């Protein structure tokens, strides 16, 4: 029984070490981030198999940037007030069936090609009825997803 306990602790430690190494953020990704956002503060990294994310401050903004393992920039996310979204997005939201729902969050997602940018609005009608609305760069509603 004692040997089984020791073996269990050893295996648990091995799994933790393996996961830490598996999701380690490559130096090249960190260097790319530092070049793209030289004034960033309080960077907090999280890694995965297919992407690496960093939450950080840039002036008074709180942002999240996403990179591939090869250090290609994928996107940057910024929470904003709904009035900061492009007018076409605001207008189309006001024309949607969700116009009377409470706006919980608005997010700008910037991508390498501006025409691929996204704008997300999280709306809520009740405690159980919440949606994530995804608008494209032209302001068209592309997706209506359930939100938690």
C-alpha positions as CSV (number, residue, x, y, z in Angstrom):
1,X,0.0,0.0,0.0
2,X,2.9,2.4,0.9
3,X,4.5,1.7,-2.5
4,X,1.2,2.4,-4.3
5,X,0.9,5.8,-2.5
6,X,4.5,6.7,-3.5
7,X,3.9,5.6,-7.0
8,X,0.7,7.7,-7.2
9,X,2.6,10.8,-6.0
10,X,5.4,10.2,-8.5
11,X,2.9,9.9,-11.4
12,X,1.0,13.0,-10.3
13,X,4.2,15.0,-10.2
14,X,5.2,13.6,-13.6
15,X,1.9,14.7,-15.2
16,X,2.3,18.2,-13.8
17,X,5.8,18.5,-15.1
18,X,4.8,17.1,-18.5
19,X,1.9,19.6,-18.8
20,X,4.1,22.5,-17.8
21,X,6.6,21.6,-20.5
22,X,3.9,20.9,-23.1
23,X,2.2,24.3,-22.8
24,X,5.3,26.4,-22.3
25,X,5.2,29.6,-24.4
26,X,8.1,29.7,-26.8
27,X,10.6,32.6,-26.6
28,X,9.9,33.5,-30.2
29,X,6.2,34.1,-29.4
30,X,7.2,36.3,-26.4
31,X,9.6,38.2,-28.6
32,X,7.0,38.8,-31.3
33,X,4.6,40.0,-28.6
34,X,7.2,42.4,-27.2
35,X,7.9,43.9,-30.7
36,X,4.2,44.3,-31.5
37,X,3.3,45.7,-28.1
38,X,6.5,47.3,-26.7
39,X,4.6,49.4,-24.1
40,X,2.6,46.4,-22.7
41,X,2.5,46.0,-18.9
42,X,1.5,43.1,-16.6
43,X,1.7,40.4,-19.3
44,X,0.2,37.1,-18.1
45,X,0.7,34.2,-20.5
46,X,-1.3,31.0,-21.0
47,X,-0.3,28.4,-23.5
48,X,-1.9,25.5,-25.4
49,X,-1.0,23.1,-28.1
50,X,-2.4,25.3,-30.9
51,X,-2.2,28.8,-29.5
52,X,-0.7,31.1,-26.9
53,X,-2.5,33.9,-25.3
54,X,-1.4,36.9,-23.3
55,X,-3.5,39.2,-21.2
56,X,-1.9,42.6,-20.7
57,X,-2.4,46.3,-20.1
58,X,-1.6,49.0,-22.7
59,X,-2.2,52.4,-21.1
60,X,-5.6,52.2,-19.6
61,X,-6.7,49.4,-21.9
62,X,-6.9,45.7,-20.9
63,X,-6.2,43.5,-23.9
64,X,-5.7,39.9,-24.9
65,X,-3.5,38.9,-27.8
66,X,-3.4,35.4,-29.4
67,X,-0.4,33.9,-31.3
68,X,0.3,30.6,-33.0
69,X,3.2,28.4,-31.8
70,X,5.3,29.8,-34.7
71,X,4.7,33.3,-33.4
72,X,2.2,34.5,-35.9
73,X,-0.2,37.1,-34.5
74,X,-3.8,35.8,-34.7
75,X,-5.9,38.4,-33.0
76,X,-6.2,41.0,-30.2
77,X,-9.3,41.3,-28.1
78,X,-10.4,44.5,-26.3
79,X,-13.5,45.0,-24.2
80,X,-15.1,48.3,-24.9
81,X,-18.4,50.2,-24.4
82,X,-20.9,49.5,-27.2
83,X,-20.5,53.2,-28.4
84,X,-16.9,52.3,-29.4
85,X,-18.0,49.8,-31.9
86,X,-18.2,50.9,-35.6
87,X,-21.5,52.7,-36.4
88,X,-22.5,50.0,-38.9
89,X,-22.3,47.4,-36.1
90,X,-24.2,49.6,-33.7
91,X,-26.9,50.3,-36.3
92,X,-27.4,46.7,-37.2
93,X,-27.5,45.7,-33.6
94,X,-30.3,48.3,-33.0
95,X,-32.2,46.8,-35.9
96,X,-31.8,43.2,-34.6
97,X,-34.3,41.2,-32.6
98,X,-31.8,41.7,-29.6
99,X,-32.1,45.5,-29.5
100,X,-34.1,45.5,-26.3
101,X,-31.9,43.0,-24.5
102,X,-29.4,44.2,-21.9
103,X,-25.9,44.6,-23.3
104,X,-23.4,42.9,-20.9
105,X,-20.2,43.3,-22.9
106,X,-18.8,44.6,-26.3
107,X,-15.6,43.2,-27.6
108,X,-13.5,44.3,-30.6
109,X,-11.4,41.5,-32.1
110,X,-8.6,42.9,-34.4
111,X,-7.0,40.6,-36.9
112,X,-4.1,40.8,-39.3
113,X,-6.5,41.7,-42.1
114,X,-8.8,44.5,-41.1
115,X,-11.6,43.0,-43.3
116,X,-11.5,39.9,-41.0
117,X,-12.1,41.9,-37.8
118,X,-15.0,40.9,-35.6
119,X,-17.2,42.7,-33.2
120,X,-18.9,40.8,-30.4
121,X,-21.8,41.9,-28.3
122,X,-23.0,39.8,-25.3
123,X,-26.6,40.4,-24.5
124,X,-28.9,39.1,-21.8
125,X,-32.7,38.9,-21.6
126,X,-32.9,36.9,-18.4
127,X,-30.6,34.8,-16.1
128,X,-30.9,31.9,-18.5
129,X,-31.3,33.6,-21.8
130,X,-27.9,35.1,-22.9
131,X,-26.5,35.4,-26.4
132,X,-23.1,36.1,-28.0
133,X,-23.7,38.1,-31.2
134,X,-20.8,38.1,-33.7
135,X,-20.7,40.9,-36.3
136,X,-18.2,41.0,-39.2
137,X,-16.1,44.0,-40.4
138,X,-19.0,45.3,-42.5
139,X,-21.3,45.3,-39.5
140,X,-23.4,42.2,-40.6
141,X,-24.6,39.8,-37.9
142,X,-22.8,36.6,-38.6
143,X,-23.6,34.4,-35.6
144,X,-25.9,34.2,-32.7
145,X,-24.4,31.8,-30.1
146,X,-25.6,30.8,-26.6
147,X,-23.5,32.5,-24.0
148,X,-22.7,31.5,-20.4
